[in-house]
Amino acid sequence: MRYTPAGLPALDLSLAHESEVTEDGLPRKVSLEIKAVAVGEITRQLQPLAIGSAGDFSGFLSAGRNRRGLLFHVTAFDISS
């Protein structure tokens, strides 16, 4: 947990996705890991999650720090049971 210059709680995360899709009639494995951040009240809900927890995360993309790469801002989530 860290705090923004405005005093809001922020939590840095790494989200990973793995699946198989069909592309041009052939199966293809897809995997992705992306840097993410949660800011504000949602950090209290995310902080107790164990590493490797599975779930659905919603939010928006922005440029990363110094305009390098992408950063996913988590605004909502639903953890799989």
C-alpha positions, 0 to 999 in steps of 0.5 A: 500500500502506498499513498498518492500525493493527494493522500489517496491509498494506492495498490500496485498489482500485476494481473495475468490472463491465460486462455485458448482462442481460435484464430483463422480456424486454429487454436492459439494459446494466449497469455498476458501479464499487465501492470495494474493499480487500484486507487481509493476505497477499492484498495481496502477490498483488494489488499487482503487477496492472496497472490494467485487469486482468480477473478474478473477485473474491470477498469480502464487503460492509461499510459504507464508512468513516463508514458511507457507501456500500459497501466490498467486501473482497477475500478471493480472486481469479482473474485471467483469462488 
